[in-house]
């Protein structure tokens, strides 16, 4: 398909209004009539803009604080106070923006997702179950793959890739196998990426391409499901068996990928985010994002986390500098993945999963992708190089490993390393004081309570499931936390993130840990001030305060005044990055 057709389809898929993805190299400003008009030619200097007549929540402090007006100048917040004071300060040489009763907050900050997935998923098909997709059984998934094959005119040697596949949410309650896929796709290669993004199901042609057969040994820290009564691979690959296969997948051309950075960023901007994170970056991803930055294609702050499996490529290489922005791109921290996902039964836990492992293993507790000794050595090496660290740890066993590693390294909270434990799902209560002592900070994933809460009760038991992503206990302990989507594991919608932190309600209506529900302000902190602090940018973003970036999100309703049941239906009306509108909704 012609490249422009693909881009047009991407924009249509995102349901953006005409003009939303207008070239951002041009200045965007707002006349006094409101947030609905743009200009093509930038003014000589960006005018002072004053926002007023809405609920402006600063997020500056432990309790909600409102201000009457905010002024932005040259991409930063220049004034916070009353409208009268603002007009006096600037002698009325301002552009006024009437918020018309809507709510303005600091721009939402993505604490953890996979930005490169947003770039790539335009050429993949959604096979997720509701509410993310519409597939509820295996025949429906196969029909979606067939429709995608026809729409995209996939050649015989091409790939059909689906995303969002979840065996727990289809009627058959089992993993799809290569037998299911081979009948419909005997020639083309097919891969269904598991919703956890820690594995996939491949058909026979794809397994052949990957060099996986009955003689292939299961790698340490990996899973290769086998056909009953044989050593033939069934199609499912997880963790260390999957990662090398995913890394070898053919990619679009660099120019096609660069063109797709705009619709990818608009996925975030349309949800109110002014920061996106690429949560496990391969060296080729770093090179790509650096080139996108050089070409000034990035208008969000994009932070990358180079993966530990490729340290030989980036560690000590002056090409990859940590901690400083260049045209909205920053290499933030190294990323270590200790275990897998709880919904995939590959998270490392201290007690066996109910019902065995993903490939039928008995007394299955999951596995780590790295030994304790290797984890200790890599962490020490990164700390010695003063490189921040984000660590994927879902199960309590993986969290135990990281706590031991930090203790072995002699690191404590006074060192201010701000080591982020991504997910921190199945924490035990005794982990929280250890986080405080060692300076660990969790990025939680409360959406699990809705999407997989019922599954976790079945797989891991009620006690552990009810303490998943314990925001309330963490706040009470004095921890700074964030709350993420892990996109594209779950959608970017921030209102579902807020709602899940407040309601913790599963698909079946069970409240997953009622004592861990938080109020709306705490939920908002986990999308603003918390993520800013975790990446050492608490004095740059996440609050509406003089001197900080003019990054804002305008909402239809004030989450602090909504009922919990109404939170999910809120809307982003506009997103502003450093004084420029990067997304707006028609009718504002």
C-alpha positions in Angstrom: 0.0 0.0 0.0 1.2 3.5 -0.8 2.8 5.2 2.2 0.4 8.1 2.2 -2.5 5.8 2.2 -1.2 4.1 5.3 -0.7 7.5 7.0 -4.2 8.6 6.1 -5.6 5.3 7.5 -3.6 5.9 10.7 -5.2 9.3 11.1 -8.6 7.9 10.4 -8.0 5.1 12.9 -7.2 7.7 15.6 -10.4 9.6 14.8 -8.6 12.9 14.6 -10.4 16.0 13.3 -9.1 17.7 10.2 -6.2 19.9 11.1 -5.3 18.1 14.3 -2.1 16.7 12.9 -1.2 20.0 11.2 2.6 20.4 10.8 3.9 21.4 14.2 6.9 23.2 12.8 4.5 26.1 12.4 3.6 28.2 15.4 0.2 27.5 16.9 -1.5 30.1 19.0 -5.0 30.9 20.1 -6.9 34.1 19.5 -9.2 35.4 22.3 -12.2 33.7 20.8 -11.1 30.4 22.3 -9.2 27.2 21.7 -10.5 26.5 18.3 -8.5 28.6 15.7 -5.1 28.1 14.3 -2.8 30.2 12.1 -0.4 29.0 9.4 2.2 31.7 9.7 3.9 32.2 13.1 3.9 35.6 14.7 7.3 37.2 15.1 7.2 36.4 18.8 4.8 34.1 20.7 2.4 36.3 22.6 1.6 36.0 26.3 -1.4 33.9 26.7 -3.7 34.0 29.7 -6.1 31.1 30.6 -9.0 31.9 32.8 -12.6 31.1 33.7 -12.2 27.4 34.5 -11.2 25.1 37.2 -7.4 25.4 37.1 -5.8 22.8 39.4 -2.2 23.4 39.9 -1.2 20.0 41.4 1.3 21.9 43.5 1.0 20.4 47.0 -0.5 17.5 48.8 -4.1 18.9 48.6 -6.0 20.4 45.7 -5.1 24.1 44.9 -7.0 26.2 42.4 -6.0 29.5 40.8 -8.0 31.9 38.7 -5.6 32.5 35.9 -2.3 31.2 34.4 -0.1 33.0 31.9 2.3 31.4 29.5 5.2 33.1 27.8 7.8 31.6 25.5 6.7 28.0 26.3 6.9 28.4 30.1 4.5 29.4 32.9 5.1 33.1 33.5 2.4 33.8 36.0 -0.1 32.1 38.3 -2.7 34.1 40.2 -5.8 36.2 39.5 -6.9 37.4 36.1 -6.8 41.0 37.3 -3.2 40.6 38.4 -2.3 39.0 35.1 -3.8 41.9 33.0 -2.0 44.4 35.2 1.3 42.7 34.9 1.2 42.5 31.1 -0.6 45.8 30.6 -3.4 44.0 28.7 -0.9 43.0 25.9 -2.1 39.4 26.1 -4.3 36.8 24.3 -7.1 35.7 26.6 -8.3 32.1 26.5 -11.7 31.6 28.1 -11.8 28.0 29.4 -15.6 28.3 29.6 -15.9 26.3 32.8 -13.7 23.4 31.7 -10.8 22.1 33.8 -7.1 22.7 33.2 -4.3 20.6 34.7 -0.6 20.1 34.0 -0.2 17.8 31.0 -0.5 14.1 31.9 2.9 12.4 32.0 3.2 8.8 30.8 5.2 6.9 33.5 5.6 3.7 31.5 4.5 2.5 28.0 6.0 1.4 24.8 6.1 4.4 22.4 7.6 2.3 19.6 4.6 0.0 19.7 2.5 3.1 18.8 4.7 3.6 15.7 4.5 -0.1 14.7 0.9 -1.0 15.6 -0.4 1.0 12.6 0.6 -2.0 10.5 -0.9 -4.6 12.9 -4.5 -5.8 13.6 -6.4 -5.5 16.9 -7.4 -9.0 18.1 -8.1 -7.9 21.7 -11.3 -8.7 23.6 -13.7 -6.0 24.7 -13.5 -3.2 25.6 -10.2 -2.8 23.7 -11.3 -4.8 20.8 -14.2 -7.0 19.7 -12.8 -10.6 19.5 -14.4 -13.0 21.9 -13.4 -16.4 20.5 -10.9 -18.0 18.2 -13.0 -17.9 15.0 -13.5 -14.2 15.4 -9.7 -13.7 15.8 -9.1 -15.7 12.7 -11.7 -13.7 10.7 -10.0 -10.4 11.8 -6.7 -11.7 10.6 -8.2 -12.7 7.3 -9.8 -9.3 6.8 -6.5 -7.6 7.6 -4.7 -9.9 5.1 -7.2 -8.9 2.4 -7.2 -5.2 3.3 -3.4 -4.9 3.4 -2.8 -7.2 0.4 -0.3 -9.2 2.4 2.1 -11.1 0.0 2.7 -14.8 0.4 6.0 -14.2 2.1 4.6 -11.5 4.3 3.5 -11.2 7.9 0.1 -11.0 9.5 0.6 -9.6 13.1 -2.2 -9.2 15.6 -1.9 -7.4 19.0 -3.9 -7.7 22.2 -4.4 -11.5 22.2 -5.5 -12.8 25.6 -6.3 -16.4 26.1 -8.1 -15.7 29.4 -10.7 -13.5 27.7 -11.9 -15.7 24.8 -14.7 -18.2 25.1 -12.4 -21.2 24.6 -10.3 -20.3 27.7 -7.1 -21.8 26.1 -4.2 -20.6 24.1 -4.5 -20.6 20.3 -2.2 -23.1 18.7 -0.4 -23.3 15.4 -3.0 -25.9 14.3 -5.8 -23.2 14.7 -3.8 -20.8 12.6 -2.3 -23.1 10.0 -5.8 -24.2 8.7 -6.6 -20.5 7.8 -3.0 -19.4 6.9 -1.0 -22.3 5.4 1.4 -20.0 3.5 1.7 -16.6 5.3 3.5 -16.1 8.5 1.2 -15.2 11.4 2.0 -13.9 14.9 -0.4 -13.0 17.7 1.3 -10.8 20.2 0.1 -11.6 23.7 -1.5 -8.8 25.6 1.3 -8.8 28.1 3.8 -8.1 25.3 5.9 -10.9 26.8 5.1 -13.5 24.3 3.2 -14.5 21.2 1.6 -17.4 19.3 3.1 -18.3 15.9 1.8 -20.5 13.1 4.0 -23.2 11.5 5.4 -20.9 8.8 6.4 -18.3 11.4 7.9 -21.0 13.7 9.9 -22.3 10.7 11.1 -18.8 10.0 12.2 -18.4 13.6 14.0 -21.8 13.5 12.0 -23.3 16.3 11.1 -27.0 16.0 10.9 -30.2 18.1 14.7 -30.1 18.5 14.8 -26.6 19.9 15.6 -26.5 23.6 13.6 -24.2 25.8 16.0 -21.3 26.8 16.5 -20.5 30.4 13.9 -18.0 31.5 11.7 -18.8 28.5 8.7 -20.9 27.6 8.0 -22.9 24.5 4.6 -24.6 24.7 4.6 -28.1 23.2 1.9 -30.2 21.5 0.3 -32.8 23.8 2.4 -36.0 23.8 5.2 -34.6 21.7 8.1 -32.1 21.6 6.6 -30.3 18.7 6.1 -26.5 19.4 2.5 -25.7 19.8 3.0 -22.0 18.8 3.2 -20.2 22.1 6.6 -18.5 23.0 7.1 -16.5 26.1 9.8 -14.4 27.7 13.4 -15.3 26.7 12.1 -17.7 23.9 10.1 -14.8 22.4 12.4 -11.8 22.8 14.9 -12.9 20.1 12.1 -13.7 17.7 10.4 -10.3 18.2 13.8 -8.5 17.7 14.2 -10.2 14.3 10.8 -9.2 12.9 11.0 -7.2 9.6 10.4 -3.5 10.1 9.0 -0.8 7.8 11.6 1.4 6.1 13.1 4.2 8.2 11.3 6.9 6.2 8.0 5.1 6.7 8.7 4.9 10.4 9.7 8.5 10.7 6.5 9.5 8.9 4.5 7.5 11.5 6.0 9.3 14.5 3.4 12.0 14.1 0.3 9.8 14.4 2.0 7.8 17.1 2.5 11.0 19.2 -1.0 12.0 18.5 -2.2 8.8 20.2 -0.7 10.2 23.3 -1.6 13.9 22.8 -5.3 13.1 22.1 -5.3 11.5 25.6 -3.8 14.5 27.3 -0.2 13.3 27.6 2.7 15.6 27.0 5.3 12.9 27.8 5.7 9.4 26.4 8.1 6.7 27.4 9.6 4.0 25.2 9.8 1.4 28.0 12.3 -1.1 26.6 14.5 0.3 23.9 16.6 -1.7 21.5 19.7 0.0 20.1 17.9 0.4 16.7 15.1 2.1 18.6 17.5 4.6 20.2 19.1 5.3 16.8 15.6 5.8 15.2 14.4 8.2 18.0 17.7 10.1 17.9 17.2 10.6 14.1 13.5 11.7 14.7 14.8 14.2 17.2 17.5 15.5 14.8 14.8 16.0 12.2 12.6 17.8 14.7 9.8 15.4 14.4 9.2 15.0 18.1 6.7 17.5 19.7 6.1 15.5 22.9 8.9 14.7 25.4 9.9 11.1 24.5 12.1 9.3 27.1 13.8 6.0 26.2 15.0 3.1 28.4 17.8 1.1 26.8 17.3 -2.6 27.5 19.8 -4.6 29.5 20.1 -7.4 26.9 22.0 -5.0 24.6 24.3 -3.3 27.1 27.2 -4.2 24.8 25.9 -1.8 22.3 25.0 1.2 24.4 26.9 1.0 27.7 29.9 3.3 27.7 29.1 4.4 24.1 29.4 8.2 23.9 26.8 8.2 21.2 24.1 7.4 23.8 24.2 10.1 26.4 21.9 9.7 29.4 19.9 12.5 31.2 19.8 15.4 28.7 17.2 16.4 26.2 17.8 17.0 22.5 14.8 18.3 20.6 12.4 16.6 23.0 14.3 13.3 23.2 16.1 12.0 26.3 17.7 8.7 27.2 16.4 8.5 30.7 17.5 5.2 32.4 18.6 1.6 31.8 15.9 -1.0 31.8 16.2 -4.5 33.4 13.4 -7.0 33.0 13.4 -9.6 35.9 10.2 -11.5 35.2 7.2 -11.7 33.0 3.5 -10.9 33.4 1.0 -12.2 35.9 -1.8 -12.6 33.3 0.6 -14.7 31.3 1.7 -16.7 34.4 5.3 -15.8 33.8 5.7 -13.3 36.7 8.0 -14.7 39.4 6.0 -15.4 42.6 6.8 -17.0 45.9 3.9 -19.5 45.8 2.8 -21.7 42.9 0.2 -20.5 40.5 -3.2 -22.2 40.8 -3.7 -24.5 37.8 0.0 -24.8 36.8 2.0 -22.8 34.3 1.3 -21.4 30.8 2.6 -24.6 29.2 1.1 -26.9 31.8 4.1 -26.9 34.2 3.4 -28.3 37.7 4.2 -26.3 40.9 4.9 -23.3 38.6 6.1 -20.1 40.2 7.3 -18.4 37.0 10.9 -17.8 36.2 13.3 -14.9 36.3 15.0 -13.8 33.0 18.2 -13.2 34.9 20.0 -14.8 37.8 20.5 -13.0 41.2 24.3 -12.9 40.5 23.8 -11.4 37.0 21.3 -8.9 38.4 23.7 -7.8 41.1 26.5 -7.4 38.6 24.5 -5.4 36.1 23.0 -3.1 38.7 26.4 -2.4 40.3 27.8 -1.6 36.9 25.0 0.8 36.1 25.1 2.5 39.5 28.9 2.9 39.2 28.3 4.7 35.9 25.6 6.9 37.6 23.0 5.6 35.2 19.4 5.6 36.6 17.5 2.3 36.5 14.0 1.2 35.8 13.3 -2.4 36.7 10.4 -4.6 35.5 9.2 -6.7 38.4 5.7 -8.0 38.6 5.8 -10.9 41.1 6.8 -10.8 44.7 9.6 -13.1 43.9 11.1 -10.6 41.4 10.6 -7.8 43.9 12.5 -9.9 46.4 15.4 -10.3 44.0 15.6 -6.5 43.3 15.5 -5.7 47.0 18.4 -8.1 47.6 20.3 -6.5 44.7 19.9 -3.0 46.1 21.0 -4.1 49.5 24.1 -5.9 48.0 24.9 -2.6 46.2 24.8 -0.7 49.4 22.4 1.8 48.0 19.8 3.5 50.2 17.2 6.3 50.0 19.8 9.0 50.9 21.6 8.3 47.6 18.5 9.6 45.8 18.8 7.1 42.9 15.0 6.9 42.4 15.1 3.4 41.1 11.7 2.8 39.5 10.2 -0.7 40.1 7.9 -0.9 37.0 4.6 -2.6 37.8 5.4 -3.7 41.4 2.2 -5.7 41.1 2.2 -8.4 43.7 4.0 -6.6 46.4 3.7 -8.0 49.9 3.0 -5.4 52.7 6.5 -5.9 54.1 8.0 -4.7 50.8 6.8 -1.1 51.4 9.2 -0.2 54.2 12.0 -1.7 52.2 11.1 0.6 49.3 11.3 3.5 51.7 14.6 2.4 53.1 16.3 1.7 49.8 14.9 4.6 47.8 12.8 2.4 45.4 9.7 4.0 43.8 6.9 2.0 42.3 5.1 2.7 39.0 1.8 0.8 39.5 -0.6 -0.6 37.0 -4.1 -0.4 38.6 -5.8 -1.1 35.3 -5.0 -4.8 36.1 -7.8 -4.7 38.7 -10.3 -4.2 35.9 -8.7 -6.2 33.0 -7.4 -9.2 34.9 -8.6 -8.8 38.5 -10.8 -11.9 38.2 -8.0 -13.8 36.4 -5.6 -12.9 39.2 -8.0 -14.2 41.9 -8.2 -17.5 40.0 -4.5 -17.8 39.3 -2.8 -16.4 42.4 -5.5 -16.2 45.2 -7.6 -13.5 46.7 -5.1 -12.3 49.3 -2.3 -11.5 46.8 -4.8 -10.3 44.1 -6.4 -7.8 46.5 -3.0 -6.2 47.3 -2.1 -5.7 43.6 -0.8 -2.2 42.9 -1.4 -1.0 46.5 -1.6 2.8 45.9 -3.2 3.6 49.2 -0.7 1.6 51.3 2.2 3.1 49.3 0.9 6.7 49.8 0.3 6.0 53.5 3.9 4.8 53.8 5.2 8.0 52.2 6.2 6.7 48.8 6.1 8.7 45.6 4.2 6.6 43.0 3.0 6.7 39.4 0.3 4.8 37.6 0.6 3.7 34.0 -1.1 1.9 31.1 1.8 -0.1 29.7 0.4 0.8 26.3 -0.3 -1.1 24.2 -1.0 -3.7 26.9 -4.0 -1.5 27.8 -5.2 1.7 26.1 -3.7 5.1 26.9 -7.0 6.5 28.2 -6.0 8.4 31.4 -9.6 8.4 32.8 -9.6 4.6 33.0 -6.3 4.9 34.9 -7.8 7.4 37.3 -11.0 5.3 37.6 -9.2 2.1 38.2 -7.2 3.6 41.0 -10.4 4.9 42.7 -12.8 2.0 42.0 -10.5 -1.1 41.6 -13.5 -2.9 40.1 -13.0 -6.0 38.0 -14.9 -7.0 34.9 -17.3 -9.1 37.0 -17.8 -6.2 39.5 -15.6 -7.5 42.3 -13.7 -4.7 44.1 -10.1 -5.9 44.0 -8.8 -4.7 47.4 -11.3 -2.2 48.7 -8.8 -0.9 51.2 -6.4 0.2 48.4 -8.8 2.6 46.7 -7.6 6.2 46.6 -9.2 9.6 46.1 -9.2 11.5 42.8 -6.4 13.9 43.7 -4.1 11.0 44.6 -5.0 9.3 41.3 -4.1 12.6 39.5 -0.8 12.9 41.3 0.1 9.4 39.9 -0.2 10.9 36.4 1.5 14.3 37.0 3.8 15.0 40.0 4.7 11.3 40.6 6.0 10.6 37.1 7.8 13.9 37.0 9.7 13.1 40.2 10.6 9.6 39.1 12.5 11.0 36.1 14.1 13.8 38.1 11.9 16.5 36.4 9.8 17.7 39.3 11.0 21.2 38.8 10.3 21.2 35.1 6.9 19.6 34.6 3.9 18.0 36.4 2.7 21.2 38.2 1.3 24.6 37.2 3.9 26.8 38.8 5.9 29.8 37.6 9.0 28.8 35.7 7.8 25.4 34.7 6.9 24.2 31.2 3.6 25.5 29.8 2.3 21.9 29.4 -1.4 21.6 30.0 -4.4 19.4 29.5 -7.9 20.8 29.3 -10.7 18.4 30.4 -14.4 18.6 29.9 -15.1 17.8 33.6 -13.2 18.3 36.8 -12.3 14.8 38.1 -12.2 16.1 41.7 -15.9 16.9 41.4 -17.1 13.8 39.5 -18.6 10.7 41.0 -16.3 7.7 40.6 -18.8 6.1 38.2 -18.5 9.1 35.9 -14.7 9.4 35.7 -14.4 7.1 32.7 -16.6 9.3 30.6 -14.5 12.4 30.9 -13.0 13.9 27.8 -9.7 15.6 26.8 -10.6 18.9 25.0 -7.1 20.1 24.3 -3.5 19.3 25.0 -0.9 22.1 25.1 2.9 21.4 25.0 5.2 24.3 25.8 2.5 26.8 24.9 1.4 25.2 21.6 -1.8 23.4 21.1 -0.9 19.9 19.8 -4.4 18.5 20.1 -7.9 20.0 20.2 -11.4 18.6 20.0 -13.9 20.2 17.7 -16.7 22.0 19.5 -14.6 23.2 22.5 
